[in-house]
Amino acid sequence: MITNREEVIDKAFKVFLRMNYEKASISTLAKACGVVKTGVVYYFPHKLDLFMAVADKYVIQMQTPANKFAGPTETLAEFIEQYVAGVSAVMNHIIKQVQCCADDNECCPNFYYFHFLSQVRMYYPGAREKMEEIFRKEHELWKAVIQKAKESGEIKQDTDVKKTASLFRQIFLGMSYEQSFLNGLDVDELKEKLDCLYSLLKA
């Protein structure tokens, strides 16, 4: 029997990953949580309240750079290692929550997560502003690391910091989206491509 708020959020996340917000009834959510409808309503009076709590935990908090990546690094090369580790940790956490069958070729947690993100963008009040802030913070983080690498002589002095930060992020975002339609993000390939860009920047 599910008895606490966090367990309700975690179980509801699995439902919202695969089912559109409109179709996920309180009855469906309650069944997934192992409680009667009143067990869900006790913590979340309205479906939107539960959806927002799920989005807060699995998007806003999880994707915030300060929560996703470890502390400051000395070099851009070290930050790339840290970045990939952070991406991998978040992805593994999502995969663990989804718990697809190993023989289900149609199951791709990465794809379901993108589906969930689109639902958050549509139904979470103020989602655009929150996501925009997350994107801004990550871009600023890349810029700060690249600027430091430029000043230390780690990378070329003519490096355009802002454009380079965007390129690093777009490698991740592009691969994440494309591979979500297949078997999910290959973090080893991600590391290889980030390293390739880094090699072009090295002084």
N, C-alpha and C positions, 0 to 999 in steps of 0.2 A: 504493500500500500504506500503510495506516494504521500508524504505528509508535510514536506517543506517546500517553500517558495522556489528555491533554486532547482529542485528536481522537476517541478512543474515547468519552469523555463527551459530546462535542458530537453525534456520530453517534447515540449511544444515546438522546439527548434527543429526536431526531426520531421514533424508534421508540416511546418511552414516551408521547409526545404523542398519538399516534393509536391506540395499542394498549394494552389493559389490562395491568397488571403480570403477571397470571397467564398471559396468552397470549403474552407476549413471551419466547420461549425464548432460551437462550444462542445457539442456532444462528441464529435470526432476527437477534439483535443482532450476532453476528459477521459475518453477510452484509452487514448495513447498514454495518458498520465496514470492510468490505473485507478481513477477515482470517479465518483459521480459528478454531475455538472456543478453541484454546489461546492464540491471540493476545489474546482477551478475558480469559480466565482468568489469564493472566500478570499482568495489572494488577488484576483483580477476581476472586478465587477463587470468589465466590458472586454470583448475580444480584442479591441484595439489596445487596451491597457497591457494585455499579455503580449501582443505582437510587439509593442514598443519595448517592453522589458527584454524580450528575446533579441530584438535589434540592438538595444543598448549593450547587451552582453556580447553578442556574436558579431557585431559590426563596429559600433562606435568604440567600445573599449578594446576589442581585439585588434582593430586596425589602427588605433592611435599609435603613432611611432614610439612614443615614450614607453608604451606597454609591449610593443612588438620587438623592439631592438634593445640590446644591452647598452651600457654606458659608452662614453666617448672613446674613440680609437685614435691612435697616433698617426696612422696612414690611411690612404684611400684603399690600398690593398687589404688592410685589416678590416675596414668597414665593409668591403664587398663580402668578405667571409662572414661577418656579423649579419649583414643584410640577408644573405642566403639562409643562414641558420634561423633567423627570425621568421622568414617566409616558410621554411620547412616546419618549424614548430607550430605555427598557426595552422598550416595545412594538415599536419598530422592530428591536431586536436579536432579539426572538423571531420576528418576521416573516421576518427574514433567515435565521434558522436553519431555519424551516419550509420556505421556498422553494416555496410552492404555485404551481401553474400559474395564470397570469393569467386564463385562460378557465374556471377551475374555480369555478363559483358556489357549490359546496358547501364550499369550503375557506375556513375562517375561523380563522386562527392564535389569535385571542383565545379562541374556543370550545375549541380543543384545549388551550390553556393552562389553562383552568378544569378541563378533564377531567384534566389532569396534576396540578393542585392537589388534586383529590379523591383521586387515587391516592396522592399523598404523605401526605395525612391518614390514609389507611387503612393504608399499609404501612411508612411511615417511623417507626421507633421513636422516641417522644418528639416526634412532629410537632406535636401540639397545643400543647405547651409552647413550642416554638420559634416557631410561628406567633403564639401569644398574645403572646410577647415582641416580635415584629415589630410587631404591631398596637398594643401598648402604647407602643412607642417613637414610632411615627408619630403617635399621638394626643397624646402628650406634646409632640411637636414643634409640632403645630398649637396646642396650648394655650399654649405658651411664646410663639409668634408673636402670637397673639391677645391675650394678656395684655400684651405689650409695646405692641401697637397701642392697647389700651385706656388704658394709662398715658401714652402720648404724645399722646393726644387724637385719634388717627387715626380711631377708631371710638367709638361711643356708650359713655358711662360705665356704663350699666345693662346692658351686654352680659354675658350668662352665658357665661363662658369655656369651661367644660366642655361645655355643650350645643352651643355654636357650633362647637367643634372637631369634635364628633360629626357635626354637620350637613354641614360641609365634606367630611369623609371619606365620609359616606353618599351624597353626590352622586356622588363618584367610584366608589364600590363599586357603587351601584345602576345607574349608567350602564354600567359595565364588564360587569356580569352580563347586563343586558338586551340590550345591543348585541352581546354575544358570540354570541347566537343569530342575529344578522343579518350585518352586514358588519364587525363589530369596532368598538371604541371610536372615536368621532369626537372627537379631542382639541380641535378648534375649538369644538365644541358644549360640551365639558367646560369649556373656558375661559369661554365665555359664561355658563354656569350658575353657576360659581364667582364670576364677576364680578357676577352678578345678586345673589347672596347678599351679597357684599361691599358693594354699593350700598345695601342695606337696613341695613347696620351703620354706614355712614359717619356721622361726627359732623356 
